[in-house]
Amino acid sequence: MMSTNETERKYFFDPEAQVRFNEVVGSGREIFDQSGLIDTHHEISVDDLSKVTQFHKAVSPANPGHSWRLAKEERPIAKDPSFFGNWEAPGGPLEHIEFASDAARIITEGLQSHLKHDDQLDNPLLRGIAHDIKGISSLHAAAAASLHDEGREVTHLFYTNEQIGRTLLKRIGIRDDILKVLPDEKVMLTPRDKDMNEAIQDLPPEAVIVRIADEFGKRFPGSNRLYQPEDYTAWDREKWAAGYINRPSAGRPSDAFMRKNMQLHVDNVPRYFEALDEWVRSISTLTLEDITQAINVSLAPTLRPL
């Protein structure tokens, strides 16, 4: 029987996107060769982070001569509405990737300096989380956050980009201890009868850090500040979900899966952020708001004006 991935490649994959995917993989293999991003015998270094910056420059959709779908256009084969004209603009995807990386370092170092003592932690699970956080390299977390959105080099289709990004990084050879802490849609599809706090606690602590960096290491639209928790509270999730579902189908199993589960995703948003806050409070003297304010204070002044 043909697997879902094989079916997707045979019947639904966009040939142009396949070429784009291979080009991005080729650049990654060349730039990251023998770096700490691939070789687990090396600690992640500042030089490795600079290689990620070099990689993003090499594969930018806006590169002259190698541009990638900068304008919105009809693509009957792919049925993919993604276009990349704002990739390098203020508020665009590249800005988010860079700020998520910076945010991951801020979060890691902030938690490490505000961890509760063992006698303040309620159970062995929390003591284990706190112990693991002490051993996280902020550069490792920054590297993971800087690579969390690589699928968007090819498509902006929600969830599809996650699948493509993970495959892309595996093909490049990115080390498993980075791959295992990248955000996974499974968390947002936690069944309604399962405790979201448990779902977050079950993640590697560094994966939670990267998730927080992803959510809050980005500009609030139309402003010169970064997202804060109250922005998600005010977000019209139903309108956003309806807009996504009402777009023409991309014809991919991954797109069909996301459309089928979109309501669960948006219904889980409030308890997801509550669980992130509970996770931070349970192992540190900080709150999620403390962390997001620290990220904003540090990074907002460096935002390019709109």
C-alpha positions in Angstrom: 0.0 0.0 0.0 1.3 3.5 -0.9 2.1 5.7 2.1 0.6 9.2 2.5 3.9 10.8 1.6 4.3 8.7 -1.5 0.8 9.5 -2.6 1.4 13.2 -2.0 4.6 13.1 -4.1 3.0 11.1 -6.9 -0.3 12.9 -7.3 -0.2 16.3 -5.7 3.4 17.6 -5.6 4.1 20.7 -7.4 7.0 20.1 -9.8 8.3 23.6 -9.4 8.3 23.2 -5.7 10.2 20.0 -6.0 13.0 21.9 -7.8 12.9 24.7 -5.2 13.0 22.1 -2.4 16.1 20.4 -4.0 17.8 23.8 -4.4 17.3 24.7 -0.7 18.6 21.3 0.4 21.7 21.6 -1.8 22.5 25.0 -0.4 22.0 23.7 3.2 24.3 20.8 2.7 27.0 23.0 1.3 26.8 25.7 3.9 26.3 23.5 7.0 28.9 20.9 6.0 31.0 19.9 9.0 29.3 22.5 11.2 27.8 22.0 14.6 24.3 22.0 13.1 25.1 18.6 11.6 28.0 17.1 13.6 26.9 16.2 17.1 30.5 16.1 18.3 30.5 19.9 18.2 28.7 22.3 20.5 26.4 24.8 18.7 28.4 28.0 18.3 27.9 31.6 17.3 29.6 30.7 14.0 26.9 28.1 13.4 24.2 30.7 13.9 26.0 32.9 11.4 25.9 29.9 8.9 22.1 29.9 9.3 22.1 33.6 8.4 24.3 32.8 5.4 21.9 30.0 4.4 18.9 32.2 4.5 20.6 34.7 2.3 21.6 32.0 -0.2 18.0 30.6 -0.5 16.1 33.8 -0.1 13.0 33.8 -2.5 14.0 37.4 -3.4 17.5 36.6 -4.8 18.0 38.0 -8.3 18.1 35.2 -10.8 16.8 32.7 -8.4 13.5 34.3 -7.3 10.7 32.2 -6.0 7.1 33.1 -6.6 7.4 36.8 -5.6 4.0 37.7 -7.0 0.5 36.1 -6.5 -0.4 34.2 -9.6 -2.5 31.2 -10.8 -0.9 27.9 -10.3 -3.4 25.3 -11.4 -1.0 22.4 -10.8 -0.2 23.3 -7.2 -3.3 25.2 -6.2 -0.9 26.8 -3.7 -1.7 30.5 -2.9 1.7 31.1 -1.4 3.8 34.0 -2.6 6.9 35.4 -1.2 7.2 39.1 -2.2 7.4 40.2 1.5 10.0 37.6 2.5 12.7 40.2 3.4 10.3 43.1 4.3 9.7 44.4 7.8 7.1 42.0 9.3 7.9 39.3 6.7 8.9 35.7 7.3 12.6 36.2 7.5 12.3 38.9 10.2 10.2 36.4 12.2 12.8 33.6 11.8 15.6 35.9 13.0 13.6 37.3 16.0 12.5 33.8 17.0 16.1 32.8 17.2 17.0 35.8 19.4 13.9 35.2 21.5 15.0 31.6 22.2 18.2 32.8 23.7 16.4 35.3 25.8 13.9 32.8 27.1 16.5 30.1 27.8 18.8 32.5 29.8 15.8 34.1 31.5 14.4 30.7 32.8 17.9 29.5 33.8 18.4 32.6 36.0 14.9 32.3 37.6 14.4 28.6 38.1 12.7 27.6 41.4 14.8 25.6 43.8 14.1 21.9 44.1 12.3 22.4 47.4 9.9 24.8 45.7 8.9 22.3 43.0 5.9 20.2 43.5 6.9 16.9 42.1 9.7 14.9 40.4 8.5 15.8 36.9 8.9 19.5 37.5 12.3 18.9 39.2 13.3 17.0 36.1 12.2 19.8 33.8 14.1 22.3 35.8 17.2 20.1 35.8 17.0 19.8 32.0 16.6 23.5 31.5 19.8 24.1 33.4 21.7 22.0 30.8 20.2 23.7 27.7 22.6 25.7 25.6 20.9 29.0 24.6 22.8 28.8 21.3 21.3 25.4 20.7 17.8 26.7 21.4 18.5 29.7 19.1 19.7 27.4 16.3 16.5 25.3 16.6 14.3 28.4 16.5 16.3 29.8 13.5 15.4 26.6 11.6 11.9 26.1 12.7 10.2 27.6 9.7 12.3 26.2 6.8 9.2 24.7 5.1 8.1 28.3 4.4 11.0 28.5 1.9 8.8 26.4 -0.3 5.2 27.0 0.8 3.1 28.9 3.3 0.4 26.2 3.4 -0.3 25.6 7.1 0.9 22.2 8.4 2.2 21.3 4.9 5.0 23.7 5.5 5.8 21.9 8.8 6.0 18.5 7.0 8.1 19.9 4.1 10.4 21.8 6.5 11.1 18.7 8.7 11.9 16.6 5.6 14.0 19.4 4.2 16.1 19.6 7.3 16.5 15.8 7.5 17.7 15.8 3.9 20.3 18.5 4.7 21.5 16.4 7.6 20.5 18.6 10.5 21.2 16.8 13.8 18.3 14.9 15.5 18.6 16.8 18.8 17.6 20.0 16.9 14.9 18.3 14.9 13.2 16.8 18.0 12.6 20.2 19.6 10.9 21.8 16.5 7.3 22.8 16.9 4.8 20.1 16.0 1.1 20.6 15.1 0.2 17.5 17.2 0.3 19.8 20.3 -2.4 22.0 18.8 -4.5 19.0 18.0 -4.4 17.7 21.6 -7.8 15.9 22.0 -10.4 17.9 24.0 -10.5 15.3 26.7 -6.7 15.4 27.3 -5.1 17.9 29.7 -3.1 20.5 27.7 -0.9 21.0 30.7 0.2 17.4 30.4 0.7 17.8 26.7 3.1 20.7 27.3 4.9 19.0 30.2 5.5 15.9 28.0 7.5 17.9 25.5 11.3 18.2 25.9 11.8 21.5 27.8 13.8 23.0 24.9 10.8 22.3 22.6 8.6 24.4 24.9 11.2 27.2 24.7 11.2 27.1 20.9 7.4 27.1 20.8 7.3 30.3 23.0 10.0 31.8 20.8 8.0 31.0 17.7 4.8 32.6 19.2 6.3 35.7 20.6 9.4 36.3 18.5 7.5 38.1 15.8 6.1 41.6 15.1 2.5 42.3 15.9 1.0 43.3 12.5 1.2 47.0 11.7 3.3 47.9 14.7 6.8 48.3 15.9 6.5 45.9 18.8 6.3 42.1 19.3 3.4 39.9 20.1 2.2 39.7 23.7 -0.2 37.1 25.2 -3.2 39.5 25.1 -2.8 39.7 21.3 -3.8 36.0 21.0 -6.7 36.5 23.4 -8.1 39.2 21.2 -7.4 37.3 18.0 -10.5 36.4 16.0 -9.6 32.8 15.5 -12.9 31.8 13.9 -12.5 34.4 11.2 -8.9 33.3 10.6 -9.9 29.6 10.4 -12.8 30.4 8.0 -10.5 32.4 5.8 -8.1 29.4 5.6 -10.8 26.8 5.0 -12.6 28.9 2.3 -9.5 29.1 0.1 -9.3 26.7 -2.8 -8.0 23.3 -1.7 -4.3 22.6 -2.5 -5.2 19.0 -3.3 -2.7 17.7 -0.8 -3.4 15.1 1.9 -1.7 17.4 4.4 -3.9 20.4 3.4 -7.0 18.2 3.7 -5.9 17.0 7.1 -5.4 20.5 8.3 -8.8 21.7 7.0 -10.4 18.7 8.8 -8.8 19.6 12.1 -8.8 23.4 11.9 -11.7 23.8 14.4 -9.8 21.7 17.0 -6.7 23.8 16.4 -8.5 27.1 17.0 -10.5 25.7 20.0 -7.3 24.7 21.6 -5.6 28.1 21.3 -6.8 29.5 24.7 -5.9 26.5 26.8 -2.6 26.2 24.8 -1.4 29.6 26.0 -2.7 29.0 29.5 -0.6 25.8 29.5 2.5 27.6 28.4 1.9 30.1 31.2 1.4 27.3 33.7 4.6 25.6 32.5 6.6 28.8 33.0 5.1 29.5 36.4 5.5 25.9 37.6 9.3 25.8 37.1 10.4 29.4 37.5 9.5 32.6 39.4 8.5 34.1 36.0 5.2 34.3 34.1 4.7 34.0 30.4 4.0 37.7 30.4 7.3 38.4 32.1 9.1 36.5 29.4 7.2 38.1 26.5 7.8 41.6 27.9 11.5 40.9 28.2 11.6 39.7 24.6 9.8 42.9 23.5 12.0 45.2 25.6 15.1 43.6 24.1 14.1 43.2 20.5 11.4 45.8 19.7 14.0 48.6 19.5 15.8 46.7 16.7 12.7 46.4 14.5 13.0 48.2 11.2 10.2 50.8 10.8 7.3 49.8 8.7 
